[in-house]
Amino acid sequence: MRTSQSNAFYYAAIVTLGGFVFGLDLGVIAGGLSQISEQFGLSDIQLGAIGAAPGFGAIFALFFAGPISNRLGRKATIQLIALLYLVSAVTSALAPDYRMLWSARFLGGLAFCSLALASMYIGEIAPSDKRGRLVAMNQINIALGLLAAFFINFLIQQIADSGSELAVSLNLQTTAWRWMLGSEIIPALVWLLLLFGVPKSPRWLMSVGREDEARTAMSKVLPGESVEPEMQSIRQSMSQREAGATSFSQLFQLFGRHARKATILGIVIAAVQPITGINAILTYAPIVFEQAGSADPLWNTIWIGVVGLLANFLAFALVDRLGRRPIVVFGLFWCVLSLSACGWAFHQARYSLDEAAVAAVQLELGEEHASAVANLTNEIDVEYANDIEFMKGMKAALGEELANSQKNFLIGKAAQLNTNLVLAAILSFIAAFNVSIGPIMWVVFSEIFPTTLRGIAIPAAQLVTATVNYFVQQFFPWQLANMGARDIFLFYGICVTVGLVLLFFLLPETKNKSIEQIESELNG
């Protein structure tokens, strides 16, 4: 028989499986983007749209997540989200064209608010001294999902490249990306089924006047002697707020005297997390590694998954010991150093094709493009100072359409830079993010907002995250083509520096405090 403490971990583990599905969704598309782009003939903007479609869907979903979770409850809303993930996975794998794939990815984006709702749910069931670690499980599951996705991508691509009987029978040379996206189906189904076994949020039950049910739910996650004091604390907090306020009026209350500081902090940390560029780097990591001259980009993404997972476990161990504030401040400073190092590596790069590289291009493009490739003989040993200037030369030699379709391959063959420094800097950034603002943002979301407003406040804060993340992912391929890798990483570094300064002054310490105590101290 499980104890109340083990129950809290068990329920948190189930609810945060949405993070695993989210990470899987984010990772599998990274492995398939090059093949999808080639099959559907996508432009840089269209490629960005496929990568960013879930973020766009999340923007719409988060307008309704708060009101729905207040009306139906946290548990029922998360179950609905799991169903959306399942439908999205099936339709993504079967999509016949760009529009259908974008629509399926958009549908999956409607489920991205599971991250906010999971942190909300855990914040409402977890003992105060365990809350940080339990909410941090959200990010651990994201990291597990990413690692699983990167392994799946690598294995499917290895089979596709092997020319084996299995690869031929499944036509993996053209359908590998479908199997990658389809790998999300089983985890989404398992998550949906497991959610039927978690209790409803006791704080939500209290907010709708169902105290007996709330007491029963609370007794599952707290020792018996702690149940009534906790319920009394919730009653006192709710008596000071208008529990029956409409969603529209609650939005105005977020900027009132009792919630203004929490709202400003929530907006800032919600914007800082995605402006690091994390989801763009994860989604387009194989493209970045290929352009850096990596011989096996998908293998390098596995290292991203491993480092991210280990960093999340470190955050899990430290968040309730060191506290939220020091981890975020140190981690963001570490992010700035890592992004700067990556920008420096690309700043030092030079681009030129030697005879062996031209021969490799000819082999890749085949006889049908032999006349265009012949023009590259005039480009042998011509050195370009950056990837943007190099691609101008390639477009002049091969034609714009052919050069664009082979852009990543061409840049990878021409790049002369410290590939190991690029890999080390990106892995360092992944570690810094996942030990700090990655998981800690969800912890802060679960703690700072008043109980009666959190059904609106947490989805509203994630709406900021989703909106910023959408623009970051949507325009990354275009930025890569028009700004170059160096300027993108330096731009992210500048943005993180600004975020570090803001959070240094705004972020309080909240460890080992009840939600009601934090509300009183932060919001007055």
C-alpha angles and dihedrals in degrees: 000000000000122000123229089259094051089045090057091052092045095052092044090051091054096045093047092053081092085071089056091052090046091052091046091051092049093047103044093054089055090062094048103042097093092050092043091050092050095046096046096034094235126190121223090263092049091048089052090048092057091050093044100039094098090052090052090051090049091057090060095041094052091061088065103028094083098049092042093049090049092050102037099025133248095278097051092046092052089050090054089051092052089054090052090053090052094050091045093052093052095047093044092055092049099041110136097197146008096275094051092046091050090049092050091048089048089053090053088052089062085067096052091090085076086091093060093041092049092054089046092051094046092046088056098049104032126097109246094245091053100037097094094054094042094051089044087062085077090068093040089057090048088054091047090050092050092049091048090049093050091050091048092049092049095047094047091048091048090053091046092052094045094074088220125159089257092053092050095046091051092041089229093170087077104017103045091106091055091056090047092054092040091058087079094067100080097046091049091051093047091050092051092053095046092052090070087071099059123091125241118263109275092211091053090048089052091050091057094045099256098130098157091055089044091054091051092049092046092052089061093062104029133054112260095253092054098053101081096043089051092049091049090052090052091049091053093049093048093047089063093055135054100258093183097054119134121248090251093053091045090059089058090047090058088070095041124106095270096053108022097101092048091048094051091048091047093051094048097048090042090056097041095055098061096034087069083077093237099143093043090051091048095045096046099030094116089053092049092048092047091051089048089060098256113165093213113024096175092054090054090054088061088061088053089055094047095048092045092052094048091048091051091053088051090052089048090055096045107037096084093037106045096024134232102281102056092044093052095045094047093042095052091049088052089050091054092052092048096048090047091052091051091049090049091052091055090043089060093049125113126192128215138137121230125195093271091052092050089051089051090051091050091051091048095049097041132210095306089072097037094117092052093046089052087068089064091073087080088056096055110126092356104141124216124195096222144005094262094058091043092056091050087058092047092050090052091051102039104022125258098269096050094042092050093049091054097034099121093045093048095048091046091054093047100041116113106185142111099284092180091056090053091050093045093048093049092047089048090052091048090052093047093049096046095047093050135014094012097070098016093063090064091047091052091047090054093052115035106058125083113258095243093050102041094090086065100026101056096048088044090054091048088049087064090049092048094048095050091043092051093057092044092053096037095056101034095095090046091048091048090053096043107027102029130229095280096058093044094057093043089050091054090048092055092048092051090049090057090047091050092055093048095048092045087066100033108039116090127193113261106169118134093009126120119242090249092051092050090049091053096046098042102036103026 
